[in-house]
Amino acid sequence: MEKIKKIPKEDGLDHSLSMLREGYMFIPNRCQSFQSNIFETRLLGKKAICMTGNEAAEVFYDTDKFARKDAAPNRLIQTLFGKNGVQGLDGEKHKHRKEMFMSQMSPYELNKLKVIAEKQWQNALDKWGNMKKVILFDEVKEILCKSACQWVGISVQDEEMTNLTKDLAAMFESPAKIGPTHWRGRKARNQVETNMSELISNIRDGKLKISENTLLHQFTWHKDLNGELLNTETVAVEVINILRPIVAISIYINFLAVALHHYPHERDKLVKNDEDYYWMFVQEVRRFYPFFPMVAALVKNDFIWNGYLFKKGTLTLLDLYGTNHDPKIWDQPDEFNPNRFAQWEENRFNFIPQGGGDYLLGHRCAGEWVTIEIMKISLNFLVNHMEYDIQDQDLSYSMVNIPSIPHSKIILSNVQSK
Ligand code: HEM
């Protein structure tokens, strides 16, 4: 019998408040003080295990050991995820649903999205030349919402687009907030889900004709493992699982602009239009800046890992931000250095801004390729297609507020095409 080791344990009745206070650094701070890649704490009145690093990610993404059903807290379901979405499924059900997502991520579809998003960027840039100041975060959210709707096959009137953009953004801006901002997120989700369910019913009833070559068509007519159509509410949740995170890429695009501002020498390398360097820069932005702090799962059945006992049902959190800054994986992790990706030895667990493991068998983000493509074209616009000034403003970002967004939301002035 393997000898059971004690998991380092944090004293105290509950640490949910500390988690709110420490945000992205909650797990890294404790791993540092325990000098351990694992510790036990209490969150929302329950025992929880927190883990960080490559090895921890490898075990966390072992679907024989961890499950997702009922792992996410209700406030996340009511805002970010929605009910009965792919995030909370396990096993064959999950794989079948995830195939529906991944079938839309072919090179052909990605290129289609790229062409759409480039056109939307150009339209916005033509408009910005006449504006005194441009709040990049707000403008890019709208570029991405228009691109996402067009790609998915949803037609939205111009006057509704602004509201839809705000509602989708409220879903990712509100989960970790308290008070009115949080309730705004719940209301936004209810509203968009209702409208989307109605749209799907209209397609199924033949009242609305849409092209077969669209994601909306694929999702509307997708059948589950029993050969049944999903209910309209679930289709709505899954379509929103495409629209919402595409709009959320605006956060990474804000960080692209921050990085260009703080590391101006990088621009010289990017104007050369070197595809590889674009990719490395984008990867470094995804590694360096905070976005999702952690992901959650429940232990499926008792097991032992590295001598530590994981009891069935225990909430377990994997540290995404800390793993992307782990000195065991990254040399000088707190330095912004795109070149590190030139020699990077990729595995599915050492670089996990959008989760790790396998796309189909596990819960790794379905939109990682979409994110990278959209970031690359946005970077190209920021560097090669426009000139702008960033006047005195607060470009700092919080390590506590989730998601973290540069405080000024990046105000551009004197924007011109070049
Ligand atoms: C904005 C940048 C993005 C970030 C930081 C991000 C991050 C993540 C993370 C951390 C997960 C959870 C991984 C896990 O549970 O282990 C996830 C899952 C997911 N993401 Fe993303 N994501 C982004 C963009 C996208 C995009 C653009 C799409 C769709 C086009 C997308 C669709 C999904 C879906 C459907 C899942 C659930 C996968 C599953 O449960 O199997 N994401 N994402």
Residues whose N, C-alpha, C, O or C-beta is under 5 A from the ligand:
A	BS01	HEM	V86 Q87 K98 N241 I242 P245 I246 A248 I249 F291 F292 V295 P353 Q354 G355 G356 Y359 G362 H363 R364 C365 A366 G367 V370 T371
